[in-house]
Amino acid sequence: MPFQSTVYSTQAVGKPGTIARQNPLTRIPMIAEGTAVFAGGFVFEGTNPELQIIGPSADTASKTTADIAGVCVFEKFQMALRGGDNGDGLATLNVNPGEECATVKRGYVYVLSATASVHGQSVYVNTTTGEIQTGTSAPENFIDTGWKVQTGNAAGQTCEIYNI
């Protein structure tokens, strides 16, 4: 039996909802307002724009690129108080209402993209559902976030995006 000749030749890119690189980085601790805030998702200013962020929903359908506060990332551990997507209590990317998270305004973060992406493509978000797509032009019902793809992905997988 031959010895192993390669190690970590295809590592995962990263975990959605986390910071990918420390420099440059501008992040602000914020409080999640409502149930639509997800780590690794784009967020908008909340009722109190100095302290709160809200996630995409029917209330944010008319938002524009200028209204994007940044990308939400996990700031600290939180219990899955609302349970997983199927009620099993497992952790999800959902940030519970009233919990602290960070809004990254500038830097590199990991997100899930519904489409395959390559370096340099633009990042788009649906302001109602929060779905993230990448490409060269905005799909219908999506807005350009001003962020770009650093490390590409296959459809439905993690990619690294940046805004510097």
Buried (B, 14 or more C-beta within 10 A) or exposed (E): EEEEEEEEEEEEBBBBBBBBBEEEBEBBEBBBBBBBBBBBBBBBBBEEEEEBBBBBBEBBEEBEEEBBBBBBBBBEEBEEEEEEEEEEEEEBBBBBBEBEBBBBBEBBBBBBBBBBBEEEBBBBBBBBBBBBBBBEEBBEEBBBBEBBBBBBBEEEBBBBBBBE
